[in-house]
Amino acid sequence: MTLAHPSHGIPDIRSAVEDQRRFAEGFFDELAAISTDPAGGITRDTYGAGENRGHEVMRRAADADGFAVTVDAAGNTYARWPQIAGAPDVIMGSHLDSVPRGGNFDGAAGPLAALVAMRALRAIGAVPRVTLCAMGIRAEESVWFQTSYIGSRAALGTLPRDTYDTARRIDTGRTLADHMAECGCDVDALRQGARALDPAAIAAYVEVHIEQAPSLLRGGKPLGICTAVPGNFRYPDLRIVGVHGHVGTPRRFRNDAAMAGARLAMEMDRVWSDSEAAGKPMGVTFGRFHTDAGFHGLTTVPGLFHLSVDVRAYDPDTLAGAEAAFLAIIARIEAEHGVRVDLGARKSAPVGLADADIRGALHAAAKAVDVDAVDLGSPASHDAAAFAAAGVPMAMLFVRNANGSHNPDEAMEIDDFMEGCAVLTRWLYDTYCR
């Protein structure tokens, strides 16, 4: 017998979700147990043993619940609850890999929230008019192969086919294709254009994720509803080539690669500051920034400097303007410092705008289950942007989290996670079950 909410005349969704707390805690605990890094934190390496184990945890949980589990050619895991033959998918998920020595909740909250919502809806006897699908996505963390959204773009058929043979994992030097094949993926099928997901057959994609900057934490709000995922341009292997010299060389004779790198960073910081002052949010990150290890020395003028740059923004014009400024700064630095800047491979990802109708419905669902939610732009990249770029209506829910993400000290509270699950479940019920 389904318990009705006394004021709304609908099933008590909050109670149904709360009944899943032990399941959620057990899922997170199992993930931590199989991926705790001896050096500290959590490591679920992309297309490696750690990520494989994460997907096995999801498969076991979904199998035990009787959901239909499949794995596509790229290794993505799906747990579907089909009710009507031929109905479109509503996909809910996120990634199960992590950065080296990261945290347990970044990414994993997404597929788990989907399973919680599906279990809760089934418990109250709901009958969805769509196929609900929890998706565990491969290879979201671009640190491993320096390429964004590998798993989701492979599933959608939008990953450039040369990526399989040109992208190499930073720690092994082996190609993406090698790692994927080792994990049981059908790389040949992907090279020939196979795709697991037809965007036209997906009604919506919704991703639950921990917040990655302390906006919700400092604002005292448990949940954020995403407005947009930033696009980016990246140069992962940028080099500045000057001339190694003696420490006593006067400035006018130097071709100092390190000083050129420092100037590039400072001028891009000014671009960032000016953009923010103009009301156009963006972000600039130099993730690698160092002289060449083979020539480190107190008394050597550096003739080689290595760096990476990631620039992201919510508006395509802002992003294009930032890249134009970046390239102009480089041209000036080359001329004035007597160095050469090798950009290396360029990578990019488009801006992902959250669907306005889904955002509004999520706000209504939050209000209905008494969760205080606010609009929040994502500071980071997410697979949701790959779905948006493919034409799928997408949205995200951010759960309050202390200490940021990509951090072994991620501190999402299970109470906040369950609030996010309640909003997701109520949205599913109102949109697809009533």
C-alpha positions, 0 to 999 in steps of 0.5 A: 500500500502506498503512503500518501503525503497528507498535504499533496495527496501523492506518495510520500517521496521524502520517506521513500528516499530516506528508506534508501539511506543505508543502501546509499551509505553502503554504496559509498563505503564499498567504493571507498574500500576498493579505491583507497590509495595507499598514498592518501585519498581515492584513486579510480584511474581512468580505463584502469583497475580502479575505474573497473572496480568502480563500475563493478560496484555499480553493476553488482548493486544494479543487478541485485535490484533487478534492473537491466544492466548493459555495458557499451563498447566504450565501457559505460555502464547502464542500469535501466528500468523499462516500463513501456517498450520503445519509450525514450530514456531519461538518463541520470548519471555521472562518472566513476573515475577519479583524479589521483588521490582525489575524493570518494564523492566526485562523480560517484554521487551521480549514478548512485543518486539515479539508483536511489531515485529508481529504487524509491519510485519502485517502492511507492509503486510509480510507473514511469512513462519513460525508461529510467536509466542510471549511467556510470560514465567512463573517463570524465577526468581529463587529467589521465588522457588530457581529453574531455568527456571521453566516455560520454562522447564515445557513447553519443558518437561525438568523440573524434575517432583519432582520439583513440590512437592519439590520446595517451595516458599521462602515467603509462604513455600508452594510447587510449585504445590500448587501455580501452581494449585492456578493459574489454572495450570494442575499440574497432566498433567505436572507430567505425562509428558505433554509438550506444546512445541516440540523442533523439531517443533521450528525453533528458539527462540529469547529473547529480554532483558535489559542488566543486567550489564552496558556494553552497557551503558558504551560502548555507544552502544544501543544493544548487540547480545548475545554470550552465557548464563552462566551455573551455580551451586547453593547451596541455603541453605548451612549451616555451623555448629560449636559450639556457644561459649563465646566471650572470648574463645581463638581461638584455642578452637573455632569452629566459623561458621562465620569465616569459612563462611568468609574464604569460601567467600574469597577463592572463590573470589580468585578462581574467580580472578584467573579464570578471570586472565586466560581469563575464565570469571565467577561469584561468588555470596553469596546472603545470608550470615548471622549468625543465627537470634536466636543466634545473639549477640555481645558476642556470638561466632557463632555456626551456619551460613547460606549462599547461593552460585551461581557460573556461567561461560560460559564454562562447564569445567570452571564451573566444575573446579570451583565446584571442587575447591569449594568442596575442599575449604569446606573440608579444612575449615571443617578440620581446623575450626572444623565445618561441612558444610551442602551443602543442595540441589544442583541446576544447569543449563547448559551453553547456547550457542547462535546459530552462524547463528542467531547471524550473521543474527542479526548482518546483520539485525542491519546493515540494519536498522542502529543500532550499535550492538556489541557482548555481553556475558550475565552475567545472566541466561535466559530462552534462555538457557533452549531452547538451552539445549533442542536443539532449536537454540537460540539467544538474543538481549540485550537493553541498560539499566542504573542501572542494573536489579533486581533494581527499578531504571532500566532505559531502554530508549524507543528509545533503546527498539524500536531499538531492535524491529527494529533489531528483525523485520528486522531479521524476515523479511529477514529470514522468509518473503522474 
